[in-house]
Amino acid sequence: MVYEWDLKTALIWYGDVDSLMGYPAGGFPRTLDAWAATLHPDDLPRVSAAIDGQLKGAVPYALEYRIAARDGGWRWWSARGTALRDELGEPRRWIGAVTDITERRKSHEALRESETRLRELTESLPQLIWTCRGDDGTCDYLSPQWVAYTGIPEAEQLGFRWLEQVHPDDRDPTVAVWNAAAASGSVFDAEFRIRRNDGVHRWFKTRALPLRDGEGRVVKWFGTSTDIEDQKGAEEQLRKALAGLTAAKDEVSRLNEGLERRVGERTAELNAINSELEAFTYSVSHDLRAPLRQADGFAKILLDDYGPKLDDQALHYLERVRQGTRFMGQLIDELLSFSRLGRRELARQTIGLGKVLQEAIEDLKPAVEGRRIEWHIGQLPWVECDSIMMRQVFTNLLSNAIKFTRPRENAVIEVGSATADGCPELWVRDNGVGFSMKYADKLFTVFQRLHRQEDFEGTGIGLAIVQRIIHKHGGRVWAESEVDKGSTFHFTLPAIGGEQ
């Protein structure tokens, strides 16, 4: 909602602020004092200081605060504003906007409570708990038990630095087991020694379960490391007893009983923990899409059943909800597509890239309808490649060119090739808005975008898919650009000869 404030008279609200706050038409306060009386007492000093800072020209006015609705409940507002000054620099009027963020704050609070409960559960377990990312396996959380055991701050062990605490003799075998589990998405199960804060290495049994989304993609690994030093010691004692003291049957029997008891206790603990982890994995995998489907479904019901009764603002909000769910669904689909590329084998065949390019252009015809685009298509080589994947490369690069030349009245898109170091080099060039090369290292990273979403739509995954496909073919990809002077994306492929 937009508002205007004559610093000497009243507040003017543009938007249905009255019904939002539970007031009859014109009932919500129109003076600064009356409005201030509805502010939460804990927030009033912050709001007053922010207004005062803006009037003095010291700080921008942008903050979140609570305001009392007519029913006594509290609504959260996100507010921005600026003072308009006369020729002498004195503030005379104020314009601004507020957004009701009550539901968002409730969602954030619910998520925070859920995370707190999970953390409390994690920190109550006797095991050392850790998690790592599903894409590259880097460690992103170490429980307080792990930090206390090693005596090293969590931040200094994240990524792959935690391996420094593993006994040097155990590191390579541990990494080999981990790589095999990560490649297959199977449970990671290994025993290795971890250095304690006093420098002593103790044996731990480490087990990690892959947490999957609704499509089966591994998004996180949840691991536990259980101290089995006593068990290992008992096993060593037993080995020595059997080798050197065969006559001491009573001692061997006693050790066996103690060992079985400890193994039974630890096994029971591990089984309980594993059951909890598997239940958690199923919940994450099964329910990842459920909130999206519910939000979109209910929004559609509201539009279908109550659309004629809703004002334009409510209809706009519902459409924004549906747009958000569709975007999130698209994001999930593209992430799944990105993840599947790593597992899919190349179906190589000898093919002319000119044919693949034309198929991609045909697919993009709806995107260029009504646009004036000048195409320059050069001769493209024959290569040995996966034609479906290469069609995706051209589709993604041409989609970017079409999108970022949208501000141009006469768009120009060029596709060409040359030979560099015996291999074909191809490029897609446009005269679009371009970008600064100091951000080029972010181009092919998932979710990294160089332009605002409201200016140019997209998920930030397309170029990452291009890079992964080109790398799978043994080539490389890079970009050249300058702000407002267009961009050129290059990639190389192994050649088998001939042009078409």
N, C-alpha and C positions, 0 to 999 in steps of 0.2 A: 504494500500500500504506500502510496506517495502522500506526503504531507507538506504543508507550507505554514510557516510561522512568522507573522508580523511581530517583531520583537516588542512592539508597544501594544498590540491588541491580542488577537486570538489565534488559535491553531485551526488550520483548515485541513480536513482529511479528504483525500480522493480515494474512494474505495469503500467497500461495505464494512467499515471498522465497527459500526454499531452492532450488527448482527453477530460478527465474529466474537465480540466481547459480551454478548448476551444482553445488549441494551436495545430499547426501542429506537426508531429512527431519530437521529439527532441527540441521543441520550449520552453518548460517550463524551467525556470532558473536552471542551474546546478552548480551555485556558491552560497556561503552563502550570499554575498552582493546582488546579483540579486534576490535571494529568499526573503531576508529581505525587499527588496524594494516593494514586493507584499503584505507585511503584513499590516493590518489595523493600522493606526497611533495610535489608542487608545490601541491596543494590543501589539505593538512593545516593550514597556518597560517591560511588564510582560514576554514576550518570551525571551528577552535578559537576564533578571534576572534569569529565569529558566535555560537557557543554561549555564550562568556563574556559577550558584549554582551547577549544575551537574559537570561541569569541575573541580570545586574546591572540589568536593566530599561532598558538604554540604547538598544538597537536591535532591530528585528524580526529574526527568524531566517528568512531566505528566500534561498537561493542554489543554484547548480549546482556539482556536483563529480563527480570520477571515483572509482570504487570497484572493487577487483580482484575479478573472478570467479574461480571455482575453477580454470578452465583457463588463468589467467594474463592473460586479456584484460581490458580496462577497459570498464566500463559507466558511462554518464553518468546521474546522478540529479538531479532537481530536487526540493529539499527545503524544507519549511516546518515550523515548529514553534513552540510557545509553552510557557513554564514556568508551572505552576500553583502558587500560593503559599498559605501558611497564613494564619491571622488576623494574624500578626505581619509578613506580607509576605515571609517566607522561602520560596524555591523548594523544593518537596517532590517534585513529579512533573512530568513533561514529556509532552506529547502532540504528535503531528505526523503528517505524511504525506509520502511520497516518490513520485515518478513517474519511471519509467524513460524517459529521453528519448534513448537511444543512437541509435536510427534517425533521429530528428529531427536530431540533431547531425550525423550522417553526411550527411543530405540537405542541410543548410545548408552543410556543408563542401564538398560536391560543387558546389553552386550557386555558392559563393564562388570555387572554383577555375575554374569556367566563366566567371564574370564577369571574373576576373583575366586569363584567356587572351584574352578578347575585348578587354579594355582594353589589354593589351600589344600586340595586333595593331593596335588603333586608334592607339595612341600611337607605333607604329613607322612609320606612313605619313607621307609628306611633306605630305599635304593637311591642311587644317583640317577637323576632323570635328565634327559636331554631331548631336544628336537632338532631336526635339520630340514632344509628345504627339499622339495621333491624334484626341482628342476636340475640343480647342480650339486646337491648333497652337502652344501655348506651348513655348518652348525649355526643355528640362530637363537638357541636358548640352552642355558645350563642352570640346573636347579641350585638353590642355596646349599644343598647337601654336597653337590659336586664342588662348588667354590670353596666350601669349608674344608673338604677333604684335601684338595690340591693346594689351598692357601693362595690362589692366584685369582685376581678379579675376573669376573665373567667376560668383560670386554676384551681382555687380553688373550682369551682362549677361543673366541668365536671364529667362524670360518673354518679353517683346518688347523688352527694353532693348537687345538686340544690334543692333536697327535703328539705334540712335544712331551706330553705327560705320559705317553705310552712307552713302555720299556723298548729300547732300541731294537732288541732282538725280536720283538713282537710286531713292530710297525708294518713291515712289508707283508707278512701273512694276514694281518688284520685288514690292510687296505685291499688285498686281493679278494678276501671274502666279501668285503663291502662292495667292491666294484661288481662282483658277480650278482649280489642281491639287488643292487640298484639297477643293473641291466635287465634283470628278469622281473623285478617288482616283487620278489619273494621275501620272506622273513629273513632278517639279518641275525645270525646267531654265531657268536664267537666268544672265546675265552682269551684274555690277555691281561698283562700286568699294567697297573696304573700307579704312577708315582704319588705318594702321600706328601703332605706339606713338610714332613721331616726328612724327605729324600728316600724313604723306604718304598719299594714297589710291592703292591699287593695284587693278588689275582682277583679278577672280576669276571663274572659271566654276563655278557652283554647281549641283549636281545632287542631288536627294533621291528616294529610293525609298520608297514606302509599304510598311510591313510589316503583313501581314494575318493574322488568325487563321483557324481552320479553316472559318469561315463567310464569309470574305471581308471581314470588318470591319477597317478600318485601325486598328491599335492603336499604331503608332509610325511616325515618319518618320526615316530614316537618311540624313544628307546629307554630302557632301564639297564643299569649296570649294578649287579648284585655282588657284594663281597663274598668270595668263596675261598679266601685265603685259608680259613680253618679246614675247609673240605680238601683243598689241595694239600695242606699239611698232613691231614689224616691219610690221604692217598699215598703220600710219600713215605710216611711212617709204615704203612701197610706193605708197600713195596719192599722196603728195607727189611721189615720183619720176616716177610716170606723168603727173601733172598738169603738173609744171614742168621735168622733165628727160627729155623723150622721147628725146633723143639718147643718153642714157647707158644703152644696152642692156646693156652688160656688167655695170654696177652693179645694174641691175634683175634680171638673171639671177642674180647672186650672192645678192642679197637673197631671191629666190624659193627658191633652193636651201636657204639657211639657214632660211627660214620653213617650208618643207616638212619639213625634218629635225626642227625643233622641234615642229611640229604632229604629225608622225608619232610622235615620242617621247611627247608628251603624250596623244595619242589612244590609244596602246598602254597607257599607264598608266591612263587612264580606263576603257578596255575591261576591263582586268584587275580594277580596283576594282568596276566595275559587275557583272561576272560574280560576284564574291564577294558583293556585296550582294544580287543576285537569288537566289543560292543560299541565303543566310541568310534572305531573305524567305520563300522557299518552305518552308524548314525550320520557321520559326516558325508559318506559316499551317497547314501540314499536321499538325504534331505537337502543337498546343495541347491537343487532347482526348485524345491517345494515352495519356498517363500516367493519366488518369482512367479510361479504359476498361480499362486493364491492372489497375489497383488494384481496381476493382470486380469485374472478371472473376475474378481470382485469389481475392479474398475469397469470391466466390460458390462457386468450386470447393472451397475449404476447407470452407465450410459444408455443401455438398451431399455431398462425399465423406468428410469427416472430422468432421462435426458431432457424431455420437454419441460420438466419442473425445475431444472437447474439453470442458474444464470450463466452468463458467458464466462465469468471468472471461475466458477466451479467446474464447468466443462473443460476450461483450459487446464485446470489443475489435474483433472482426471486424465486428460490426454497426455499431460507431462508424466503422470505415473505410468501410463502404458508405454510411452516412448522410453522411459527409463528401464522398464522390465524387458522391452524388446532389445534395447542396447545391451543390457546385461546378458540376455540370452545369446545375442550375437557374439559378445565377448567370450562367453563360455565356449560357444561352438568354435570360434577361431583359436582359442587356447587349446581345445581338444585337437583341432586340425594341426596346430603347431606341434603338439606333443606326439601325435601319430607319425609325423614325418620322421622322427628319430627312429621309429621301429619299422617303418616300411622299407622293404627292399626295392632297389631301382629295377624297373622293367626296361632295360636298355634296348633300343632299336636304332637303326640308322635312318635318319629322317631329315628332310630339309626344314630349317627353322622358318622359312618364309610361309610354309603351309600352317605351321603352328601359330605364327603371328596373326595370319588372317583369321584363324578360328577365334583367337582372343579378341580381335577387333570386332568380329561379328557378335560375340557375346556382350560387348560393351555398347552396342548400338543404342539401347535405351538411354544410356548415360549421356550420349552426345546429341540426343534429339533436340532440335531447336538451337544448337550451338553452331558457331562458325569456326570450324577447325580445319586448318591446312595441314594435310598429312604429307610427310616426305619419307617414303619407305625405300631403303636401298636394298641391294642384293645381300641375302643372308646365306650363311654356309650350311653345308650338310654336316651333321654331327651324330655321334652315338650318345643317346640320352633317353631319359624317360619322358615321352612326349606329353603325358598328362601333367607331370610336374613342371615341365618347361612352359606349358600353356598357362599354368598358374603364375609362373614368374612374369610372363608378358602381361597377363591380366592385371597383376598387382602393380607393376611399374606403369602401365598405361593408365590405370585407374588414378594413380597419383598425378600423372601428367594432366589428365582431364580435369581432375579436381582443382589442382593448384593453378591452372590457367583460366579458371572460371572468371576472375576479374578482368581478363583481357577480352576486348571486343573481337580481335582477330587472334585466335590461338594458333600456335604452330607447334606441332609435335613431330619429331624426327626419330626414325629408327634406322640404324646403320651398323656396319661391321667393318673390321679391318683385321690384319694378322699381326700379332705381337708375340715375339719369341716362339714362333712356330705354332701358336694356338690362336683360334679365333677370339677376337674381342668384340663384343657387341655393346651398343649403347642405346639409351632412350633419352632424348633431349627435349626440353620444352622451354617456352618463353614465359613461364609462370612467375609466381611471387618469389621463388627462391628461398634461401635461408643462409644464415651465417655459418661459415666453415668451422668456426670455433666450437660449434655444437655437433660437428659431423660424427664424432665418436658415439653419439647417442642414437644415431639413425636406425641402426639395426638391432637395437635392444628392445625387448618386449615392453610395452606400455610407455615407451619414451616418445613424446610428441614435441615437435618444434613450433607448432601453431595451436592456437586456442580452439577448443572443441566448438565453440559457437561460431567461429569463422570458417573452419573446415572440419567436417565430420570425419570420423574414423576411430578405430580401436587401438591404434599403435602397435599392431601385430603384423601387418602386411609386409613390411620390409624385413622383419625378423624371419618370416616364412621364406622370402626371397633368398636371404643369406643362407638359411639352412639348406634349401634345395641346391643352390649353387655349390655349397661346400660338399654336399653329398655327391655331386658330380665331379669333385676334384678341382673346381674352379675357385675364383675369388670375386668379390663384388665391392665396389666403392662408389663414391659420389663426389661430384664437383658442383659448386653453386656459388651464387652471389645474391645478396638480398635485392629483390625486385628485378633481377636479370636472368631468371630461369635456373634450371637445374639439369644436370646430366648424370645418369646412373650407368655405370659401366659394369660388365661382368665378362669373365672368360670361361671357356669350356674346352675340353680336349677335342681336337679336330680329327676327322678321318679323310678330309680332302673335298674338293669340288665346291662350287657355288651354284645357287639356283636363281 
